[in-house]
Amino acid sequence: MDTLILEKPLLRNKNDTGTGDYQLASVRERHNLPPYLAHNALSDSIATGELFLVLVKIIYGKSIPLLSNVYKHIY
């Protein structure tokens, strides 16, 4: 799953240009997630996982989608 693909349409909906900073730390900050130790494999994977959960909640609301549905939504 690519969190960047989930994030781009959300950011595009917030501003007309669709441009923005898509670095993991910046995206996490936009979604009010705490900072993390960057460039460390373990912390990067945890930070990305947390971001994925937030993005799925924003996109799907209270319904809990199957991963296959999220995958189809992306690709």
HTML snippet that shows the backbone in 3Dmol.js (N, CA, C, O; Angstrom):
<script src="https://3Dmol.org/build/3Dmol-min.js"></script>
<div id="view" style="width:600px;height:400px;position:relative"></div>
<script>
const pdb = `
ATOM      1  N   MET A   1       0.842  -1.169   0.000  1.00  0.00           N
ATOM      2  CA  MET A   1       0.000   0.000   0.000  1.00  0.00           C
ATOM      3  C   MET A   1       0.894   1.242   0.000  1.00  0.00           C
ATOM      4  O   MET A   1       1.885   1.312   0.728  1.00  0.00           O
ATOM      5  N   ASP A   2       0.537   2.183  -0.802  1.00  0.00           N
ATOM      6  CA  ASP A   2       1.318   3.407  -0.913  1.00  0.00           C
ATOM      7  C   ASP A   2       0.531   4.549  -0.287  1.00  0.00           C
ATOM      8  O   ASP A   2      -0.487   4.980  -0.827  1.00  0.00           O
ATOM      9  N   THR A   3       1.003   5.033   0.847  1.00  0.00           N
ATOM     10  CA  THR A   3       0.310   6.124   1.531  1.00  0.00           C
ATOM     11  C   THR A   3       0.338   7.405   0.699  1.00  0.00           C
ATOM     12  O   THR A   3      -0.556   8.243   0.822  1.00  0.00           O
ATOM     13  N   LEU A   4       1.348   7.562  -0.138  1.00  0.00           N
ATOM     14  CA  LEU A   4       1.430   8.736  -0.992  1.00  0.00           C
ATOM     15  C   LEU A   4       0.248   8.786  -1.963  1.00  0.00           C
ATOM     16  O   LEU A   4      -0.317   9.853  -2.205  1.00  0.00           O
ATOM     17  N   ILE A   5      -0.119   7.641  -2.510  1.00  0.00           N
ATOM     18  CA  ILE A   5      -1.255   7.585  -3.436  1.00  0.00           C
ATOM     19  C   ILE A   5      -2.560   7.901  -2.700  1.00  0.00           C
ATOM     20  O   ILE A   5      -3.469   8.495  -3.279  1.00  0.00           O
ATOM     21  N   LEU A   6      -2.653   7.511  -1.440  1.00  0.00           N
ATOM     22  CA  LEU A   6      -3.844   7.849  -0.645  1.00  0.00           C
ATOM     23  C   LEU A   6      -3.866   9.335  -0.298  1.00  0.00           C
ATOM     24  O   LEU A   6      -4.933   9.948  -0.268  1.00  0.00           O
ATOM     25  N   GLU A   7      -2.708   9.913  -0.037  1.00  0.00           N
ATOM     26  CA  GLU A   7      -2.616  11.300   0.426  1.00  0.00           C
ATOM     27  C   GLU A   7      -2.840  12.315  -0.693  1.00  0.00           C
ATOM     28  O   GLU A   7      -3.482  13.340  -0.463  1.00  0.00           O
ATOM     29  N   LYS A   8      -2.338  12.063  -1.878  1.00  0.00           N
ATOM     30  CA  LYS A   8      -2.396  13.066  -2.948  1.00  0.00           C
ATOM     31  C   LYS A   8      -3.808  13.577  -3.240  1.00  0.00           C
ATOM     32  O   LYS A   8      -3.995  14.792  -3.300  1.00  0.00           O
ATOM     33  N   PRO A   9      -4.797  12.722  -3.422  1.00  0.00           N
ATOM     34  CA  PRO A   9      -6.145  13.261  -3.689  1.00  0.00           C
ATOM     35  C   PRO A   9      -6.707  14.057  -2.500  1.00  0.00           C
ATOM     36  O   PRO A   9      -7.446  15.022  -2.696  1.00  0.00           O
ATOM     37  N   LEU A  10      -6.365  13.662  -1.293  1.00  0.00           N
ATOM     38  CA  LEU A  10      -6.845  14.401  -0.119  1.00  0.00           C
ATOM     39  C   LEU A  10      -6.273  15.804  -0.102  1.00  0.00           C
ATOM     40  O   LEU A  10      -6.987  16.768   0.174  1.00  0.00           O
ATOM     41  N   LEU A  11      -4.990  15.922  -0.395  1.00  0.00           N
ATOM     42  CA  LEU A  11      -4.357  17.242  -0.400  1.00  0.00           C
ATOM     43  C   LEU A  11      -4.878  18.060  -1.573  1.00  0.00           C
ATOM     44  O   LEU A  11      -5.100  19.264  -1.447  1.00  0.00           O
ATOM     45  N   ARG A  12      -5.073  17.408  -2.708  1.00  0.00           N
ATOM     46  CA  ARG A  12      -5.597  18.098  -3.893  1.00  0.00           C
ATOM     47  C   ARG A  12      -6.971  18.677  -3.601  1.00  0.00           C
ATOM     48  O   ARG A  12      -7.303  19.761  -4.081  1.00  0.00           O
ATOM     49  N   ASN A  13      -7.774  17.963  -2.818  1.00  0.00           N
ATOM     50  CA  ASN A  13      -9.108  18.460  -2.465  1.00  0.00           C
ATOM     51  C   ASN A  13      -9.036  19.655  -1.520  1.00  0.00           C
ATOM     52  O   ASN A  13      -9.961  20.465  -1.474  1.00  0.00           O
ATOM     53  N   LYS A  14      -7.941  19.768  -0.765  1.00  0.00           N
ATOM     54  CA  LYS A  14      -7.804  20.875   0.182  1.00  0.00           C
ATOM     55  C   LYS A  14      -7.333  22.152  -0.492  1.00  0.00           C
ATOM     56  O   LYS A  14      -7.712  23.245  -0.071  1.00  0.00           O
ATOM     57  N   ASN A  15      -6.510  22.037  -1.537  1.00  0.00           N
ATOM     58  CA  ASN A  15      -6.090  23.237  -2.257  1.00  0.00           C
ATOM     59  C   ASN A  15      -6.169  22.975  -3.757  1.00  0.00           C
ATOM     60  O   ASN A  15      -6.019  21.840  -4.209  1.00  0.00           O
ATOM     61  N   ASP A  16      -6.402  24.019  -4.505  1.00  0.00           N
ATOM     62  CA  ASP A  16      -6.659  23.877  -5.941  1.00  0.00           C
ATOM     63  C   ASP A  16      -5.451  23.422  -6.740  1.00  0.00           C
ATOM     64  O   ASP A  16      -5.619  22.807  -7.793  1.00  0.00           O
ATOM     65  N   THR A  17      -4.240  23.703  -6.280  1.00  0.00           N
ATOM     66  CA  THR A  17      -3.061  23.390  -7.076  1.00  0.00           C
ATOM     67  C   THR A  17      -2.665  21.938  -6.959  1.00  0.00           C
ATOM     68  O   THR A  17      -2.067  21.388  -7.884  1.00  0.00           O
ATOM     69  N   GLY A  18      -2.982  21.303  -5.848  1.00  0.00           N
ATOM     70  CA  GLY A  18      -2.614  19.908  -5.679  1.00  0.00           C
ATOM     71  C   GLY A  18      -1.136  19.716  -5.401  1.00  0.00           C
ATOM     72  O   GLY A  18      -0.641  18.589  -5.390  1.00  0.00           O
ATOM     73  N   THR A  19      -0.444  20.800  -5.180  1.00  0.00           N
ATOM     74  CA  THR A  19       0.980  20.686  -4.884  1.00  0.00           C
ATOM     75  C   THR A  19       1.164  20.693  -3.383  1.00  0.00           C
ATOM     76  O   THR A  19       0.339  21.233  -2.645  1.00  0.00           O
ATOM     77  N   GLY A  20       2.223  20.106  -2.949  1.00  0.00           N
ATOM     78  CA  GLY A  20       2.484  20.085  -1.519  1.00  0.00           C
ATOM     79  C   GLY A  20       3.704  19.261  -1.211  1.00  0.00           C
ATOM     80  O   GLY A  20       4.305  18.638  -2.086  1.00  0.00           O
ATOM     81  N   ASP A  21       4.045  19.274   0.021  1.00  0.00           N
ATOM     82  CA  ASP A  21       5.187  18.512   0.503  1.00  0.00           C
ATOM     83  C   ASP A  21       4.682  17.130   0.887  1.00  0.00           C
ATOM     84  O   ASP A  21       3.845  16.989   1.778  1.00  0.00           O
ATOM     85  N   TYR A  22       5.192  16.121   0.215  1.00  0.00           N
ATOM     86  CA  TYR A  22       4.738  14.757   0.459  1.00  0.00           C
ATOM     87  C   TYR A  22       5.743  13.933   1.249  1.00  0.00           C
ATOM     88  O   TYR A  22       5.670  12.704   1.249  1.00  0.00           O
ATOM     89  N   GLN A  23       6.680  14.593   1.921  1.00  0.00           N
ATOM     90  CA  GLN A  23       7.594  13.841   2.770  1.00  0.00           C
ATOM     91  C   GLN A  23       6.807  13.293   3.945  1.00  0.00           C
ATOM     92  O   GLN A  23       5.851  13.910   4.414  1.00  0.00           O
ATOM     93  N   LEU A  24       7.220  12.132   4.408  1.00  0.00           N
ATOM     94  CA  LEU A  24       6.483  11.442   5.469  1.00  0.00           C
ATOM     95  C   LEU A  24       6.264  12.350   6.680  1.00  0.00           C
ATOM     96  O   LEU A  24       5.158  12.405   7.217  1.00  0.00           O
ATOM     97  N   ALA A  25       7.286  13.048   7.106  1.00  0.00           N
ATOM     98  CA  ALA A  25       7.157  13.930   8.279  1.00  0.00           C
ATOM     99  C   ALA A  25       6.138  15.035   8.029  1.00  0.00           C
ATOM    100  O   ALA A  25       5.373  15.383   8.928  1.00  0.00           O
ATOM    101  N   SER A  26       6.116  15.589   6.825  1.00  0.00           N
ATOM    102  CA  SER A  26       5.180  16.670   6.499  1.00  0.00           C
ATOM    103  C   SER A  26       3.749  16.163   6.431  1.00  0.00           C
ATOM    104  O   SER A  26       2.830  16.824   6.914  1.00  0.00           O
ATOM    105  N   VAL A  27       3.558  14.999   5.835  1.00  0.00           N
ATOM    106  CA  VAL A  27       2.215  14.432   5.742  1.00  0.00           C
ATOM    107  C   VAL A  27       1.699  14.091   7.133  1.00  0.00           C
ATOM    108  O   VAL A  27       0.537  14.346   7.450  1.00  0.00           O
ATOM    109  N   ARG A  28       2.561  13.516   7.959  1.00  0.00           N
ATOM    110  CA  ARG A  28       2.155  13.209   9.338  1.00  0.00           C
ATOM    111  C   ARG A  28       1.765  14.481  10.083  1.00  0.00           C
ATOM    112  O   ARG A  28       0.787  14.490  10.831  1.00  0.00           O
ATOM    113  N   GLU A  29       2.519  15.543   9.883  1.00  0.00           N
ATOM    114  CA  GLU A  29       2.223  16.812  10.554  1.00  0.00           C
ATOM    115  C   GLU A  29       0.859  17.353  10.103  1.00  0.00           C
ATOM    116  O   GLU A  29       0.090  17.857  10.921  1.00  0.00           O
ATOM    117  N   ARG A  30       0.565  17.247   8.805  1.00  0.00           N
ATOM    118  CA  ARG A  30      -0.739  17.702   8.294  1.00  0.00           C
ATOM    119  C   ARG A  30      -1.897  16.966   8.950  1.00  0.00           C
ATOM    120  O   ARG A  30      -2.989  17.516   9.093  1.00  0.00           O
ATOM    121  N   HIS A  31      -1.656  15.728   9.345  1.00  0.00           N
ATOM    122  CA  HIS A  31      -2.712  14.922   9.962  1.00  0.00           C
ATOM    123  C   HIS A  31      -2.577  14.860  11.481  1.00  0.00           C
ATOM    124  O   HIS A  31      -3.150  13.988  12.134  1.00  0.00           O
ATOM    125  N   ASN A  32      -1.818  15.789  12.022  1.00  0.00           N
ATOM    126  CA  ASN A  32      -1.658  15.932  13.476  1.00  0.00           C
ATOM    127  C   ASN A  32      -1.099  14.688  14.152  1.00  0.00           C
ATOM    128  O   ASN A  32      -1.461  14.373  15.286  1.00  0.00           O
ATOM    129  N   LEU A  33      -0.222  13.989  13.459  1.00  0.00           N
ATOM    130  CA  LEU A  33       0.473  12.857  14.063  1.00  0.00           C
ATOM    131  C   LEU A  33       1.776  13.361  14.666  1.00  0.00           C
ATOM    132  O   LEU A  33       2.360  14.320  14.163  1.00  0.00           O
ATOM    133  N   PRO A  34       2.235  12.732  15.729  1.00  0.00           N
ATOM    134  CA  PRO A  34       3.454  13.213  16.386  1.00  0.00           C
ATOM    135  C   PRO A  34       4.689  12.988  15.518  1.00  0.00           C
ATOM    136  O   PRO A  34       4.705  12.103  14.663  1.00  0.00           O
ATOM    137  N   PRO A  35       5.729  13.802  15.748  1.00  0.00           N
ATOM    138  CA  PRO A  35       6.984  13.596  15.012  1.00  0.00           C
ATOM    139  C   PRO A  35       7.600  12.252  15.375  1.00  0.00           C
ATOM    140  O   PRO A  35       7.242  11.645  16.384  1.00  0.00           O
ATOM    141  N   TYR A  36       8.511  11.803  14.559  1.00  0.00           N
ATOM    142  CA  TYR A  36       9.151  10.510  14.777  1.00  0.00           C
ATOM    143  C   TYR A  36      10.611  10.613  14.376  1.00  0.00           C
ATOM    144  O   TYR A  36      11.021  11.596  13.760  1.00  0.00           O
ATOM    145  N   LEU A  37      11.388   9.613  14.718  1.00  0.00           N
ATOM    146  CA  LEU A  37      12.799   9.556  14.362  1.00  0.00           C
ATOM    147  C   LEU A  37      12.904   9.118  12.901  1.00  0.00           C
ATOM    148  O   LEU A  37      12.700   7.947  12.582  1.00  0.00           O
ATOM    149  N   ALA A  38      13.221  10.059  12.023  1.00  0.00           N
ATOM    150  CA  ALA A  38      13.263   9.774  10.583  1.00  0.00           C
ATOM    151  C   ALA A  38      14.523   9.013  10.207  1.00  0.00           C
ATOM    152  O   ALA A  38      15.525   9.032  10.921  1.00  0.00           O
ATOM    153  N   HIS A  39      14.442   8.345   9.066  1.00  0.00           N
ATOM    154  CA  HIS A  39      15.570   7.625   8.463  1.00  0.00           C
ATOM    155  C   HIS A  39      16.062   6.469   9.321  1.00  0.00           C
ATOM    156  O   HIS A  39      17.253   6.162   9.373  1.00  0.00           O
ATOM    157  N   ASN A  40      15.113   5.848   9.985  1.00  0.00           N
ATOM    158  CA  ASN A  40      15.380   4.643  10.743  1.00  0.00           C
ATOM    159  C   ASN A  40      14.317   3.647  10.282  1.00  0.00           C
ATOM    160  O   ASN A  40      13.123   3.935  10.355  1.00  0.00           O
ATOM    161  N   ALA A  41      14.742   2.495   9.815  1.00  0.00           N
ATOM    162  CA  ALA A  41      13.813   1.558   9.188  1.00  0.00           C
ATOM    163  C   ALA A  41      12.622   1.222  10.084  1.00  0.00           C
ATOM    164  O   ALA A  41      11.482   1.210   9.617  1.00  0.00           O
ATOM    165  N   LEU A  42      12.869   0.955  11.340  1.00  0.00           N
ATOM    166  CA  LEU A  42      11.779   0.580  12.240  1.00  0.00           C
ATOM    167  C   LEU A  42      10.830   1.748  12.469  1.00  0.00           C
ATOM    168  O   LEU A  42       9.616   1.593  12.342  1.00  0.00           O
ATOM    169  N   SER A  43      11.372   2.920  12.808  1.00  0.00           N
ATOM    170  CA  SER A  43      10.489   4.057  13.082  1.00  0.00           C
ATOM    171  C   SER A  43       9.788   4.536  11.817  1.00  0.00           C
ATOM    172  O   SER A  43       8.644   4.986  11.890  1.00  0.00           O
ATOM    173  N   ASP A  44      10.446   4.451  10.652  1.00  0.00           N
ATOM    174  CA  ASP A  44       9.792   4.821   9.397  1.00  0.00           C
ATOM    175  C   ASP A  44       8.606   3.902   9.111  1.00  0.00           C
ATOM    176  O   ASP A  44       7.553   4.362   8.669  1.00  0.00           O
ATOM    177  N   SER A  45       8.775   2.614   9.360  1.00  0.00           N
ATOM    178  CA  SER A  45       7.681   1.682   9.077  1.00  0.00           C
ATOM    179  C   SER A  45       6.518   1.897  10.050  1.00  0.00           C
ATOM    180  O   SER A  45       5.357   1.825   9.646  1.00  0.00           O
ATOM    181  N   ILE A  46       6.810   2.154  11.300  1.00  0.00           N
ATOM    182  CA  ILE A  46       5.747   2.429  12.272  1.00  0.00           C
ATOM    183  C   ILE A  46       5.038   3.737  11.922  1.00  0.00           C
ATOM    184  O   ILE A  46       3.811   3.814  11.972  1.00  0.00           O
ATOM    185  N   ALA A  47       5.809   4.759  11.569  1.00  0.00           N
ATOM    186  CA  ALA A  47       5.236   6.057  11.208  1.00  0.00           C
ATOM    187  C   ALA A  47       4.340   5.933   9.980  1.00  0.00           C
ATOM    188  O   ALA A  47       3.279   6.555   9.915  1.00  0.00           O
ATOM    189  N   THR A  48       4.766   5.132   9.012  1.00  0.00           N
ATOM    190  CA  THR A  48       3.963   4.921   7.807  1.00  0.00           C
ATOM    191  C   THR A  48       2.702   4.138   8.125  1.00  0.00           C
ATOM    192  O   THR A  48       1.636   4.438   7.588  1.00  0.00           O
ATOM    193  N   GLY A  49       2.807   3.142   8.988  1.00  0.00           N
ATOM    194  CA  GLY A  49       1.641   2.368   9.395  1.00  0.00           C
ATOM    195  C   GLY A  49       0.609   3.225  10.102  1.00  0.00           C
ATOM    196  O   GLY A  49      -0.588   3.109   9.836  1.00  0.00           O
ATOM    197  N   GLU A  50       1.066   4.083  10.999  1.00  0.00           N
ATOM    198  CA  GLU A  50       0.148   4.994  11.687  1.00  0.00           C
ATOM    199  C   GLU A  50      -0.532   5.918  10.686  1.00  0.00           C
ATOM    200  O   GLU A  50      -1.738   6.152  10.766  1.00  0.00           O
ATOM    201  N   LEU A  51       0.243   6.440   9.747  1.00  0.00           N
ATOM    202  CA  LEU A  51      -0.315   7.325   8.729  1.00  0.00           C
ATOM    203  C   LEU A  51      -1.351   6.585   7.889  1.00  0.00           C
ATOM    204  O   LEU A  51      -2.411   7.134   7.587  1.00  0.00           O
ATOM    205  N   PHE A  52      -1.058   5.363   7.516  1.00  0.00           N
ATOM    206  CA  PHE A  52      -2.001   4.552   6.733  1.00  0.00           C
ATOM    207  C   PHE A  52      -3.337   4.433   7.466  1.00  0.00           C
ATOM    208  O   PHE A  52      -4.394   4.596   6.856  1.00  0.00           O
ATOM    209  N   LEU A  53      -3.298   4.155   8.749  1.00  0.00           N
ATOM    210  CA  LEU A  53      -4.536   4.014   9.524  1.00  0.00           C
ATOM    211  C   LEU A  53      -5.333   5.310   9.535  1.00  0.00           C
ATOM    212  O   LEU A  53      -6.558   5.286   9.416  1.00  0.00           O
ATOM    213  N   VAL A  54      -4.649   6.441   9.677  1.00  0.00           N
ATOM    214  CA  VAL A  54      -5.328   7.738   9.670  1.00  0.00           C
ATOM    215  C   VAL A  54      -5.953   8.006   8.310  1.00  0.00           C
ATOM    216  O   VAL A  54      -7.095   8.458   8.233  1.00  0.00           O
ATOM    217  N   LEU A  55      -5.217   7.733   7.236  1.00  0.00           N
ATOM    218  CA  LEU A  55      -5.731   7.987   5.896  1.00  0.00           C
ATOM    219  C   LEU A  55      -6.941   7.110   5.586  1.00  0.00           C
ATOM    220  O   LEU A  55      -7.907   7.576   4.982  1.00  0.00           O
ATOM    221  N   VAL A  56      -6.892   5.857   5.992  1.00  0.00           N
ATOM    222  CA  VAL A  56      -8.033   4.961   5.766  1.00  0.00           C
ATOM    223  C   VAL A  56      -9.254   5.465   6.530  1.00  0.00           C
ATOM    224  O   VAL A  56     -10.371   5.409   6.017  1.00  0.00           O
ATOM    225  N   LYS A  57      -9.053   5.950   7.735  1.00  0.00           N
ATOM    226  CA  LYS A  57     -10.170   6.485   8.513  1.00  0.00           C
ATOM    227  C   LYS A  57     -10.758   7.729   7.840  1.00  0.00           C
ATOM    228  O   LYS A  57     -11.977   7.900   7.818  1.00  0.00           O
ATOM    229  N   ILE A  58      -9.907   8.589   7.297  1.00  0.00           N
ATOM    230  CA  ILE A  58     -10.390   9.789   6.605  1.00  0.00           C
ATOM    231  C   ILE A  58     -11.182   9.390   5.364  1.00  0.00           C
ATOM    232  O   ILE A  58     -12.254   9.940   5.110  1.00  0.00           O
ATOM    233  N   ILE A  59     -10.674   8.459   4.607  1.00  0.00           N
ATOM    234  CA  ILE A  59     -11.298   8.079   3.337  1.00  0.00           C
ATOM    235  C   ILE A  59     -12.566   7.264   3.542  1.00  0.00           C
ATOM    236  O   ILE A  59     -13.567   7.493   2.864  1.00  0.00           O
ATOM    237  N   TYR A  60     -12.532   6.315   4.471  1.00  0.00           N
ATOM    238  CA  TYR A  60     -13.647   5.384   4.629  1.00  0.00           C
ATOM    239  C   TYR A  60     -14.546   5.685   5.826  1.00  0.00           C
ATOM    240  O   TYR A  60     -15.583   5.044   6.000  1.00  0.00           O
ATOM    241  N   GLY A  61     -14.162   6.640   6.637  1.00  0.00           N
ATOM    242  CA  GLY A  61     -14.986   6.990   7.787  1.00  0.00           C
ATOM    243  C   GLY A  61     -15.042   5.862   8.800  1.00  0.00           C
ATOM    244  O   GLY A  61     -14.030   5.227   9.096  1.00  0.00           O
ATOM    245  N   LYS A  62     -16.228   5.619   9.325  1.00  0.00           N
ATOM    246  CA  LYS A  62     -16.377   4.605  10.372  1.00  0.00           C
ATOM    247  C   LYS A  62     -16.447   3.183   9.825  1.00  0.00           C
ATOM    248  O   LYS A  62     -16.265   2.222  10.573  1.00  0.00           O
ATOM    249  N   SER A  63     -16.709   3.043   8.524  1.00  0.00           N
ATOM    250  CA  SER A  63     -16.738   1.690   7.964  1.00  0.00           C
ATOM    251  C   SER A  63     -15.307   1.173   7.850  1.00  0.00           C
ATOM    252  O   SER A  63     -14.394   1.912   7.482  1.00  0.00           O
ATOM    253  N   ILE A  64     -15.133  -0.068   8.160  1.00  0.00           N
ATOM    254  CA  ILE A  64     -13.800  -0.671   8.123  1.00  0.00           C
ATOM    255  C   ILE A  64     -13.679  -1.474   6.834  1.00  0.00           C
ATOM    256  O   ILE A  64     -14.307  -2.523   6.687  1.00  0.00           O
ATOM    257  N   PRO A  65     -12.863  -0.975   5.894  1.00  0.00           N
ATOM    258  CA  PRO A  65     -12.753  -1.670   4.618  1.00  0.00           C
ATOM    259  C   PRO A  65     -11.813  -2.865   4.700  1.00  0.00           C
ATOM    260  O   PRO A  65     -10.942  -2.928   5.569  1.00  0.00           O
ATOM    261  N   LEU A  66     -11.996  -3.793   3.803  1.00  0.00           N
ATOM    262  CA  LEU A  66     -11.030  -4.866   3.639  1.00  0.00           C
ATOM    263  C   LEU A  66      -9.818  -4.281   2.925  1.00  0.00           C
ATOM    264  O   LEU A  66      -9.951  -3.343   2.138  1.00  0.00           O
ATOM    265  N   LEU A  67      -8.652  -4.824   3.194  1.00  0.00           N
ATOM    266  CA  LEU A  67      -7.454  -4.338   2.506  1.00  0.00           C
ATOM    267  C   LEU A  67      -7.587  -4.469   0.997  1.00  0.00           C
ATOM    268  O   LEU A  67      -7.063  -3.640   0.253  1.00  0.00           O
ATOM    269  N   SER A  68      -8.275  -5.491   0.545  1.00  0.00           N
ATOM    270  CA  SER A  68      -8.461  -5.657  -0.897  1.00  0.00           C
ATOM    271  C   SER A  68      -9.239  -4.485  -1.493  1.00  0.00           C
ATOM    272  O   SER A  68      -8.959  -4.073  -2.619  1.00  0.00           O
ATOM    273  N   ASN A  69     -10.211  -3.940  -0.757  1.00  0.00           N
ATOM    274  CA  ASN A  69     -10.959  -2.778  -1.232  1.00  0.00           C
ATOM    275  C   ASN A  69     -10.099  -1.530  -1.256  1.00  0.00           C
ATOM    276  O   ASN A  69     -10.210  -0.717  -2.174  1.00  0.00           O
ATOM    277  N   VAL A  70      -9.242  -1.367  -0.259  1.00  0.00           N
ATOM    278  CA  VAL A  70      -8.329  -0.223  -0.242  1.00  0.00           C
ATOM    279  C   VAL A  70      -7.378  -0.333  -1.425  1.00  0.00           C
ATOM    280  O   VAL A  70      -7.102   0.659  -2.098  1.00  0.00           O
ATOM    281  N   TYR A  71      -6.885  -1.518  -1.675  1.00  0.00           N
ATOM    282  CA  TYR A  71      -5.975  -1.758  -2.791  1.00  0.00           C
ATOM    283  C   TYR A  71      -6.654  -1.420  -4.116  1.00  0.00           C
ATOM    284  O   TYR A  71      -6.050  -0.780  -4.976  1.00  0.00           O
ATOM    285  N   LYS A  72      -7.901  -1.845  -4.284  1.00  0.00           N
ATOM    286  CA  LYS A  72      -8.644  -1.546  -5.506  1.00  0.00           C
ATOM    287  C   LYS A  72      -8.868  -0.044  -5.654  1.00  0.00           C
ATOM    288  O   LYS A  72      -8.845   0.484  -6.766  1.00  0.00           O
ATOM    289  N   HIS A  73      -9.084   0.641  -4.538  1.00  0.00           N
ATOM    290  CA  HIS A  73      -9.291   2.097  -4.536  1.00  0.00           C
ATOM    291  C   HIS A  73      -8.021   2.805  -5.040  1.00  0.00           C
ATOM    292  O   HIS A  73      -8.098   3.812  -5.743  1.00  0.00           O
ATOM    293  N   ILE A  74      -6.869   2.265  -4.672  1.00  0.00           N
ATOM    294  CA  ILE A  74      -5.595   2.884  -5.047  1.00  0.00           C
ATOM    295  C   ILE A  74      -5.238   2.546  -6.490  1.00  0.00           C
ATOM    296  O   ILE A  74      -4.853   3.423  -7.263  1.00  0.00           O
ATOM    297  N   TYR A  75      -5.365   1.296  -6.840  1.00  0.00           N
ATOM    298  CA  TYR A  75      -4.888   0.849  -8.154  1.00  0.00           C
ATOM    299  C   TYR A  75      -6.058   0.517  -9.011  1.00  0.00           C
ATOM    300  O   TYR A  75      -5.885   0.119 -10.163  1.00  0.00           O
TER     301      TYR A  75
END
`;
const viewer = $3Dmol.createViewer("view");
viewer.addModel(pdb, "pdb");
viewer.setStyle({}, {cartoon: {color: "spectrum"}});
viewer.zoomTo();
viewer.render();
</script>
